[in-house]
Amino acid sequence: MTDLDDPGLLDDVHPRAVLAELFARQVRADPRAVAVQHAGKELTRGELDDWSDTIAADLQAVGVRPGHLVGLAVERGPVAIVAVLGLIKAGAGYLALDPDLPRRRQRALISAAAPVALIVQDHLDRLPTHHLPTVWADEAGLGDAARPEAPPPDDDGSRVFHVVSTSGTTGSPRAVRIGYGAVLNRLRWMWTDHPFPTGAAVLIHKSYGLVASPWEMLGGLLQGIRSVSLRRDELLDPVLLTDAVLDRRVTHLYLTPQLITGLLDELDGRTSAAPDIALVTSGADTLPVDLVHRFRRRLPGATLLNLYGATETASNTAAFDTARLAEDAVTVPVGRPVAGAELSVRDRHLRPVPIGVRGEVCVAGPPLALGYLGDAPDSAERFVRMPDGSVLHRTGDVGRWSADRQLEIIGRLDNQVKVRGYRVVLEDVEAAIAEAPNVTAAGVHAAPPAGDTVLIACVAGTKDLEIAALRAYLRERLPDYMVPSRVHRVAALPANSAGKLDRTRLADLAADAERPVAARTLTPRGPLQSALATCWEELLGRGPAEAEEDFLDAGGHSVLVVRLIGRLEKATGVDLPLREVLENPTFGGIATALQRRAAR
């Protein structure tokens, strides 16, 4: 009998206890089996058990009790996994404070969620001033495990597993409470519908601040499946990502369309490469039809699932096996309900609409989150109590049912977009810009080019407004993916008859503002600078204006930095470390690093 066949274990009465017992069973079965591989190291199930026991005991020692919320600020990978296991053992939940978040964003989350304690690492103890008990998650205590007290199994699915933030409309992060029951429900769906084959390995790379992260951290671990954790540079560099997939025999991956493209590009260059990939899931962004067909040709034995979900629905609520996609398809549907979700398409009065008619996609059932943290202004609007007592989440997505009952997503009712797989509400970015010194008005337009969506800000302000200072201000307050790639100063923003921002005219204004900066003024010196200038223009849409121009201020971000490094290596044969580029991302700084490396 497998764990999934044991009805006494996998009931829905005590989901926290189920998660704890599933891990305990894997430890008892083989404590010396490799559980997680990361950066050349291997951690066994027994080591994870001892380490997480210590964290759980330390949490209890500082007063953390079942149902409490704890702030989690550690590196992605093994430390995050161990911390989450420790929280499960202590019966607590966590507030995701990914170190990549700006400190001001962390402060806002801590203030809103009021955690009773923090789990941190020594070198990451840079959180905003606080007076909370602190538990250290570093490996120093590994091997000297303290045994925590087992919480009573009187929990239910409404106990908070984690609180994750998402973009709202106010300039402050909106936090969503996800219950233990919803997390276990999502895991059970994948275990049942897509069971792991013998020898499987799961790739781990997501931030634990994302709603889909429990699948990566726990999906394989609780079934005795080896997990492969990637560093950031391994994920963002297609060469390193492909090396990891091949060398560590990864079979299960959750990738954005952009990462799938990079993986296929690299595999195509290694014609003899035969990856062990069995299942790839993608759900953070729109999956292009041509990418699906390309995937099928290169990896005919693998399954590619297009998933649909949201933070408010504890990750995925619909799935489509792309093997069923017609050759002449125009879009890739998100499929049919999964994980017990009840999906419907409704009009503005919340009445179901017929097949083929557009409406708002709504979700009910086990996957639903517990709601927003605190008194979110749109909580009652988004989580609607129906006459029968059930709760209906209005996603804001516009969709329709196809004739064969496949859900198709067409657009949005609001100004929400996806940037590098993250949900961004344009008003959220605009509110942050409007609070900056010397800014009088701001509008943000999302331009979807052939590649990633690009945020373009048009800003009006006083004579003292400096764009470079504004970008620095935003980087201190917004996650990297929310900082506009380009910021243009304008005399005024267009308004409609009601006095509100006219987004149609804003798009035209943004397009007009883009044209003058397209001229290239810097003259490269030598072949290395010429290669750098070419790559710079290919990625940012314009060449560098001067040697002091900063790649990040010119519209770059971490993903584009990695792409810049990859293109430079192909063009010049010089491999630049990511760290060197980030330390001095100006044109002159990168050119100097190139010349220094080339001379070795």
DAMO-V264876 format. One record per residue. RES is the residue in one letter. SS is DSSP state (H for helix, E for strand, - for the rest). PHI is phi in radians with two decimals (* if undefined). NEAR is the number of other C-alpha atoms within 12 Angstrom. Layout:
# DAMO-V264876
RES&SS&PHI&NEAR ; RES&SS&PHI&NEAR
This chain:
# DAMO-V264876
M&-&*&7 ; T&-&-1.55&17 ; D&H&-1.01&26 ; L&H&-1.25&22 ; D&H&-1.52&13 ; D&-&-1.63&13 ; P&-&-1.14&13 ; G&-&-1.20&16 ; L&-&-1.44&24 ; L&-&-1.71&28 ; D&-&-1.39&22 ; D&-&-1.73&26 ; V&-&-1.33&23 ; H&-&-2.26&30 ; P&H&-1.06&36 ; R&H&-1.10&45 ; A&H&-1.12&36 ; V&H&-1.10&37 ; L&H&-1.06&43 ; A&H&-1.11&37 ; E&H&-1.23&27 ; L&H&-1.05&33 ; F&H&-1.20&38 ; A&H&-1.03&29 ; R&H&-1.14&23 ; Q&H&-1.18&31 ; V&H&-1.15&27 ; R&H&-1.13&17 ; A&H&-1.15&17 ; D&-&-2.87&19 ; P&-&-1.14&21 ; R&-&-1.65&19 ; A&-&-1.21&24 ; V&E&-1.19&27 ; A&E&-1.78&41 ; V&E&-2.38&40 ; Q&E&-1.96&35 ; H&E&-2.75&29 ; A&-&0.88&20 ; G&-&1.42&14 ; K&E&-1.93&16 ; E&E&-2.21&23 ; L&E&-2.04&33 ; T&E&-1.50&30 ; R&H&-1.06&37 ; G&H&-1.12&29 ; E&H&-1.17&30 ; L&H&-1.07&42 ; D&H&-1.11&44 ; D&H&-1.11&31 ; W&H&-1.10&39 ; S&H&-1.23&44 ; D&H&-1.05&36 ; T&H&-1.08&36 ; I&H&-1.11&49 ; A&H&-1.08&43 ; A&H&-1.12&35 ; D&H&-1.12&33 ; L&H&-1.07&46 ; Q&H&-1.11&33 ; A&H&-1.17&20 ; V&-&-1.65&22 ; G&-&1.76&24 ; V&-&-1.29&37 ; R&-&-2.18&29 ; P&-&-0.90&33 ; G&-&1.63&32 ; H&-&-1.30&30 ; L&E&-1.93&40 ; V&E&-2.16&46 ; G&E&-1.30&48 ; L&E&-2.06&48 ; A&E&-2.35&42 ; V&-&-2.36&39 ; E&-&-1.19&36 ; R&-&-1.18&36 ; G&-&1.89&36 ; P&H&-0.98&42 ; V&H&-1.12&35 ; A&H&-1.11&45 ; I&H&-1.08&46 ; V&H&-1.11&43 ; A&H&-1.09&49 ; V&H&-1.13&49 ; L&H&-1.06&45 ; G&H&-1.09&47 ; L&H&-1.14&50 ; I&H&-1.06&53 ; K&H&-1.11&45 ; A&H&-1.48&43 ; G&-&1.39&43 ; A&-&-1.80&44 ; G&E&-2.09&43 ; Y&E&-2.25&52 ; L&E&-1.69&45 ; A&E&-1.26&46 ; L&-&-2.15&45 ; D&-&-0.92&37 ; P&-&-1.00&32 ; D&-&-1.25&29 ; L&-&-1.23&35 ; P&-&-1.03&28 ; R&H&-1.05&26 ; R&H&-1.15&28 ; R&H&-1.18&35 ; Q&H&-1.07&38 ; R&H&-1.08&30 ; A&H&-1.12&26 ; L&H&-1.19&37 ; I&H&-1.08&36 ; S&H&-1.11&24 ; A&H&-1.31&26 ; A&H&-1.59&34 ; A&-&0.89&25 ; P&-&-1.14&34 ; V&-&-1.56&31 ; A&E&-2.81&34 ; L&E&-2.29&42 ; I&E&-1.96&46 ; V&E&-2.40&35 ; Q&-&-1.93&27 ; D&H&-0.97&18 ; H&H&-1.39&14 ; L&H&-1.95&24 ; D&-&-1.38&25 ; R&-&-2.14&23 ; L&-&-1.22&33 ; P&-&-0.98&24 ; T&-&-0.87&14 ; H&-&-2.63&19 ; H&-&-2.24&14 ; L&-&-1.86&24 ; P&E&-1.01&21 ; T&E&-2.14&29 ; V&E&-1.97&35 ; W&E&-1.64&36 ; A&-&-1.73&40 ; D&-&-1.13&27 ; E&H&-1.30&26 ; A&H&-0.99&15 ; G&H&-1.52&21 ; L&-&-1.14&24 ; G&-&1.74&19 ; D&-&-2.17&17 ; A&-&-1.29&23 ; A&-&-1.74&22 ; R&-&-1.64&23 ; P&-&-1.37&28 ; E&-&-1.38&23 ; A&-&-1.29&24 ; P&-&-1.13&25 ; P&-&-1.12&17 ; P&-&-1.40&24 ; D&-&-1.87&19 ; D&-&-1.54&27 ; D&-&-2.43&26 ; G&-&-1.16&32 ; S&-&-1.55&29 ; R&-&-1.32&34 ; V&E&-1.29&39 ; F&E&-1.49&46 ; H&E&-2.70&48 ; V&E&-2.04&48 ; V&E&-2.10&47 ; S&E&-1.74&41 ; T&E&-2.54&38 ; S&-&-1.26&38 ; G&-&-2.09&32 ; T&-&-2.20&24 ; T&-&-1.91&23 ; G&-&1.61&29 ; S&-&-2.06&32 ; P&-&-1.16&42 ; R&E&-1.79&34 ; A&E&-1.78&40 ; V&E&-2.00&42 ; R&E&-1.63&41 ; I&E&-1.90&45 ; G&E&-1.51&43 ; Y&H&-0.99&42 ; G&H&-1.09&38 ; A&H&-1.18&44 ; V&H&-1.15&48 ; L&H&-1.10&43 ; N&H&-1.05&41 ; R&H&-1.17&41 ; L&H&-1.10&40 ; R&H&-1.10&37 ; W&H&-1.05&29 ; M&H&-1.15&34 ; W&H&-1.07&28 ; T&H&-1.42&20 ; D&H&-1.43&17 ; H&-&-2.39&26 ; P&-&-1.12&25 ; F&-&-1.28&26 ; P&-&-1.39&21 ; T&-&-1.06&14 ; G&-&1.42&22 ; A&-&-1.20&30 ; A&E&-2.56&37 ; V&E&-1.80&44 ; L&E&-1.48&45 ; I&E&-2.08&44 ; H&-&-2.64&40 ; K&-&-1.24&35 ; S&-&-1.15&36 ; Y&-&-1.25&41 ; G&-&-1.50&40 ; L&-&-1.76&36 ; V&-&-1.16&42 ; A&-&-1.46&42 ; S&H&-1.13&38 ; P&H&-1.00&45 ; W&H&-1.11&39 ; E&H&-1.15&43 ; M&H&-1.25&42 ; L&H&-2.02&42 ; G&-&-0.99&41 ; G&-&-1.45&43 ; L&H&-0.97&46 ; L&H&-1.37&39 ; Q&H&-1.98&39 ; G&-&1.31&37 ; I&-&-1.73&36 ; R&E&-1.10&38 ; S&E&-1.96&44 ; V&E&-1.98&43 ; S&E&-1.73&42 ; L&-&-1.77&36 ; R&-&-1.29&25 ; R&H&-1.06&26 ; D&H&-1.18&26 ; E&H&-1.18&28 ; L&H&-1.26&35 ; L&H&-1.40&35 ; D&-&-1.70&37 ; P&H&-0.98&32 ; V&H&-1.14&33 ; L&H&-1.20&26 ; L&H&-1.07&37 ; T&H&-1.14&36 ; D&H&-0.99&23 ; A&H&-1.13&37 ; V&H&-1.08&38 ; L&H&-1.34&25 ; D&H&-1.20&21 ; R&-&-1.78&31 ; R&-&0.91&27 ; V&-&-1.29&36 ; T&-&-1.99&38 ; H&E&-2.18&40 ; L&E&-2.35&44 ; Y&E&-1.98&38 ; L&-&-2.27&38 ; T&-&-1.29&34 ; P&H&-0.98&35 ; Q&H&-1.13&33 ; L&H&-1.24&37 ; I&H&-1.07&37 ; T&H&-1.05&30 ; G&H&-1.10&29 ; L&H&-1.13&38 ; L&H&-1.15&33 ; D&H&-0.99&22 ; E&H&-1.25&26 ; L&H&-1.11&29 ; D&H&-1.09&22 ; G&H&-1.41&15 ; R&-&-2.07&17 ; T&-&-1.02&12 ; S&-&-1.58&11 ; A&-&-1.19&21 ; A&-&-2.21&24 ; P&-&-1.19&31 ; D&-&-1.59&29 ; I&-&-1.04&38 ; A&-&-1.92&31 ; L&E&-2.54&36 ; V&E&-2.10&36 ; T&E&-1.98&40 ; S&E&-2.43&39 ; G&-&-2.73&41 ; A&-&-1.44&36 ; D&-&-2.70&33 ; T&-&-1.10&35 ; L&-&-1.64&37 ; P&-&-1.21&28 ; V&H&-1.08&24 ; D&H&-1.14&22 ; L&H&-1.20&31 ; V&H&-1.08&40 ; H&H&-1.09&27 ; R&H&-1.14&25 ; F&H&-1.05&33 ; R&H&-1.09&27 ; R&H&-1.24&18 ; R&H&-1.42&29 ; L&-&-2.24&28 ; P&-&-1.14&20 ; G&-&-1.58&18 ; A&-&-1.75&25 ; T&E&-1.70&30 ; L&E&-2.04&42 ; L&E&-1.78&41 ; N&E&-1.66&44 ; L&E&-1.82&39 ; Y&E&-2.29&43 ; G&E&3.10&43 ; A&E&-2.74&38 ; T&H&-1.01&42 ; E&H&-1.27&46 ; T&H&-2.07&46 ; A&-&0.86&45 ; S&E&1.55&42 ; N&E&-1.65&46 ; T&E&-2.21&44 ; A&E&-2.58&41 ; A&E&-2.58&36 ; F&E&-2.33&33 ; D&E&-1.38&29 ; T&H&-1.21&36 ; A&H&-1.11&26 ; R&H&-1.56&24 ; L&-&-1.23&28 ; A&-&-1.21&17 ; E&-&-1.07&17 ; D&-&-1.73&12 ; A&-&-1.11&16 ; V&-&-1.68&16 ; T&-&-2.33&27 ; V&-&-1.77&38 ; P&-&-1.20&39 ; V&-&-1.70&42 ; G&E&1.61&35 ; R&E&-2.04&31 ; P&E&-1.05&32 ; V&-&-2.35&36 ; A&-&1.00&37 ; G&-&1.36&26 ; A&-&-1.21&31 ; E&E&-1.93&25 ; L&E&-1.77&42 ; S&E&-2.57&38 ; V&E&-2.01&39 ; R&E&-2.29&30 ; D&-&-1.47&23 ; R&-&-1.23&18 ; H&-&-1.70&13 ; L&-&1.14&23 ; R&-&-1.67&18 ; P&E&-1.02&22 ; V&-&-1.84&22 ; P&-&-1.18&18 ; I&-&-1.01&20 ; G&-&1.57&22 ; V&-&-1.66&24 ; R&-&-1.28&28 ; G&E&-2.97&34 ; E&E&-1.50&36 ; V&E&-1.33&43 ; C&E&-2.18&41 ; V&E&-2.29&42 ; A&E&-2.42&36 ; G&-&1.83&29 ; P&-&-0.98&38 ; P&-&-1.22&44 ; L&-&-1.03&46 ; A&-&-1.21&46 ; L&-&-1.44&37 ; G&E&2.04&38 ; Y&E&-1.44&36 ; L&-&-1.31&31 ; G&-&1.29&21 ; D&-&-1.79&14 ; A&-&-1.10&22 ; P&-&-1.06&16 ; D&-&-1.90&21 ; S&H&-1.09&27 ; A&H&-1.17&18 ; E&H&-1.32&20 ; R&H&-1.48&31 ; F&E&-1.93&29 ; V&E&-1.69&24 ; R&E&-1.42&18 ; M&-&-1.52&18 ; P&-&-0.98&9 ; D&-&-1.47&8 ; G&-&1.63&11 ; S&-&-1.32&16 ; V&E&-1.94&28 ; L&E&-2.05&38 ; H&E&-1.64&43 ; R&E&-1.55&40 ; T&E&-1.35&37 ; G&E&1.48&32 ; D&E&-1.43&33 ; V&E&-1.70&29 ; G&E&-2.59&37 ; R&E&-2.75&34 ; W&E&-1.57&31 ; S&-&-1.39&23 ; A&-&-1.06&14 ; D&-&-1.72&14 ; R&-&1.12&22 ; Q&-&-1.79&31 ; L&E&-1.43&40 ; E&E&-2.02&41 ; I&E&-1.69&37 ; I&E&-1.86&26 ; G&E&3.14&21 ; R&E&-2.27&21 ; L&-&-1.49&21 ; D&-&-2.10&19 ; N&-&-1.80&27 ; Q&E&-1.64&30 ; V&E&-2.33&36 ; K&E&-1.90&30 ; V&E&-2.15&36 ; R&-&0.92&32 ; G&-&1.55&29 ; Y&E&-1.76&31 ; R&E&-1.42&34 ; V&E&-2.29&41 ; V&E&-1.66&36 ; L&H&-1.03&36 ; E&H&-1.10&33 ; D&H&-1.11&34 ; V&H&-1.18&47 ; E&H&-1.08&40 ; A&H&-1.13&30 ; A&H&-1.15&41 ; I&H&-1.15&42 ; A&H&-1.09&28 ; E&-&-1.44&23 ; A&-&-1.28&31 ; P&-&-1.03&24 ; N&-&1.23&22 ; V&E&-1.70&32 ; T&E&-1.86&26 ; A&E&-2.84&33 ; A&E&-2.61&41 ; G&E&-2.40&45 ; V&E&-2.12&48 ; H&E&-2.01&42 ; A&E&-1.74&36 ; A&E&-1.79&26 ; P&E&-1.60&17 ; P&-&-1.39&14 ; A&-&-1.14&11 ; G&-&-1.80&22 ; D&-&-1.34&29 ; T&E&-1.14&29 ; V&E&-2.06&34 ; L&E&-1.59&40 ; I&E&-2.11&37 ; A&E&-1.79&45 ; C&E&-1.93&43 ; V&E&-2.24&42 ; A&E&-1.86&31 ; G&E&-2.89&26 ; T&-&-1.33&18 ; K&-&-1.14&14 ; D&-&-1.55&16 ; L&-&-1.19&26 ; E&-&-2.11&21 ; I&H&-1.11&32 ; A&H&-1.07&22 ; A&H&-1.16&19 ; L&H&-1.12&35 ; R&H&-1.10&34 ; A&H&-1.11&23 ; Y&H&-1.05&27 ; L&H&-1.21&37 ; R&H&-1.14&30 ; E&-&-1.40&24 ; R&-&-2.13&32 ; L&-&-2.10&35 ; P&-&-1.03&38 ; D&H&-0.90&32 ; Y&H&-1.26&36 ; M&H&-1.64&49 ; V&-&-1.32&41 ; P&-&-0.95&44 ; S&-&-1.15&38 ; R&E&-2.41&38 ; V&E&-2.19&40 ; H&E&-2.10&40 ; R&E&-1.51&34 ; V&-&-2.27&27 ; A&-&-1.22&19 ; A&-&-2.79&23 ; L&-&-1.73&32 ; P&-&-1.26&27 ; A&E&-2.18&18 ; N&-&-1.56&13 ; S&-&-1.13&8 ; A&-&-1.56&8 ; G&-&1.47&10 ; K&-&-1.68&17 ; L&E&-1.05&26 ; D&-&-1.57&21 ; R&H&-1.29&26 ; T&H&-1.15&20 ; R&H&-1.26&21 ; L&H&-1.10&30 ; A&H&-1.07&25 ; D&H&-1.16&22 ; L&H&-1.10&29 ; A&H&-1.11&34 ; A&H&-1.11&25 ; D&H&-1.14&18 ; A&H&-1.19&23 ; E&H&-1.26&29 ; R&H&-1.16&15 ; P&H&-1.12&14 ; V&-&-1.52&24 ; A&-&-1.30&19 ; A&-&-1.17&16 ; R&-&-1.76&22 ; T&-&-1.94&17 ; L&-&-1.39&23 ; T&-&-1.76&21 ; P&-&-1.13&23 ; R&-&-2.07&17 ; G&H&1.56&15 ; P&H&-1.15&19 ; L&H&-1.19&30 ; Q&H&-1.15&29 ; S&H&-1.11&23 ; A&H&-1.12&31 ; L&H&-1.11&46 ; A&H&-1.11&38 ; T&H&-1.15&27 ; C&H&-1.10&33 ; W&H&-1.02&40 ; E&H&-1.19&29 ; E&H&-1.07&21 ; L&H&-1.52&34 ; L&H&-1.84&34 ; G&-&1.50&27 ; R&-&-2.76&28 ; G&-&-1.40&32 ; P&-&-1.20&40 ; A&-&-1.46&26 ; E&-&-2.74&21 ; A&-&-1.12&26 ; E&-&-1.48&20 ; E&-&-1.15&28 ; D&E&-1.58&30 ; F&-&-1.04&43 ; L&-&-1.26&36 ; D&-&-1.19&33 ; A&-&-1.43&37 ; G&-&2.09&40 ; G&-&-1.38&38 ; H&-&-2.67&34 ; S&H&-1.02&30 ; V&H&-1.14&32 ; L&H&-1.20&36 ; V&H&-1.07&37 ; V&H&-1.12&37 ; R&H&-1.13&33 ; L&H&-1.06&41 ; I&H&-1.08&39 ; G&H&-1.10&31 ; R&H&-1.21&28 ; L&H&-1.13&35 ; E&H&-1.13&24 ; K&H&-1.15&18 ; A&H&-1.41&21 ; T&H&-2.10&26 ; G&-&1.41&19 ; V&-&-1.76&26 ; D&-&-1.75&29 ; L&-&-1.58&34 ; P&-&-1.13&24 ; L&H&-0.99&26 ; R&H&-1.03&18 ; E&H&-1.12&22 ; V&H&-1.21&32 ; L&H&-1.19&26 ; E&H&-1.21&17 ; N&-&-2.56&25 ; P&-&-1.47&37 ; T&E&-1.35&29 ; F&H&-1.02&39 ; G&H&-1.11&28 ; G&H&-1.15&25 ; I&H&-1.19&40 ; A&H&-1.08&38 ; T&H&-1.12&25 ; A&H&-1.11&31 ; L&H&-1.05&34 ; Q&H&-1.14&25 ; R&H&-1.14&16 ; R&H&-1.21&19 ; A&H&-1.15&18 ; A&-&-1.40&11 ; R&-&-1.29&9
